[in-house]
Amino acid sequence: MTDDETEPTADETQKRFVGHQDVTSWSTPAGRTLAREHRRLTEVLGEHGALLASLAVGGAISVVTAYSASRIFDSVSGSTGIQSLDKPILAAAKRLRSPALDFTAASIARVFGPIGMPALTLGAAAILSRRRHTRAPLTLLVSAGTGSLLMTLSGKGMIRRNRPGRSDAIAPYETSPSFPSGHTLNATTIAGTLAYLLVLGQEKQLPQAAIIAAGAGTATAVGLSRVLLGAHWFTDVLVGWTTGTGWLGLVVTSHRLYLTSKKKSGPQAPREEG
């Protein structure tokens, strides 16, 4: 898909706002410096090329951070008792189990699993890109998913933590290392990115708030379902939430920089709707 060369419309301008906040406005010196440098990068690589470059840098930072966090967790978990919450929380989750709740949690595991999650991501990305006539949603969602996958593999490869015992778990059973929860990390990143993109397409604050709540609720439900199923310890899920949120922040920042550069590109420069 090629960049759209039409002038920005009022609808396009609206897609820069979350509530009353213009996402292309940078209130701090660091933010303004980042926006200025991204604009220079855009002059060299083009709007989409600069978006890809910023996502690649953010992804590299996230993977390194996730790996470092895994090392820190591995070194302090035994001495500080950080895992002391895991067994009591798993025991409490087992007491909450019921046929209906177990079925719901298992369904969530399948929908947000290694087959369902990529399908949902690519489907949502294709629909948004087609409707908005831009590659940006596809680039953001695929990059978000790829980054979260690399972060998951980095953590699992480092810690190789055992999951709760099979006697404490409910199907579908899994055998990969437990730390961090890939379901949780991926859902946090993908649901958050999708919510952000959908919010930019809403003019009123109430729908925006509902979308944000739905995204946060999805990430929360996926994480809690992993503990309920006995597929993960609570600290696996907690790290999935925190690292996923960190990577989400970098994805959103990359898109904000993209929109900022696009807004300032002038009427003669190629444009692509955000």
Secondary structure, DSSP 8 states (H G I E B T S, - for coil): -----S---HHHHHTTEETTEETT---SHHHHHHHHHHHHHHHHH-HHHHHHHHHHHHHHHHHHHHHHHHHHHHHHHHHHTGGGGHHHHHHHHHHH--HHHHHHHHHHHHHTSTTHHHHHHHHHHHHHHHHHT-SHHHHHHHHHHHHHHHHHHHHHHHH----S-GGG--SS---S--SS-HHHHHHHHHHHHHHHHHHHT-SSHHHHHHHHHHHHHHHHHHHHHHHHTTSS-HHHHHHHHHHHHHHHHHHHHHHHHHHHHHHTS-TTS-----
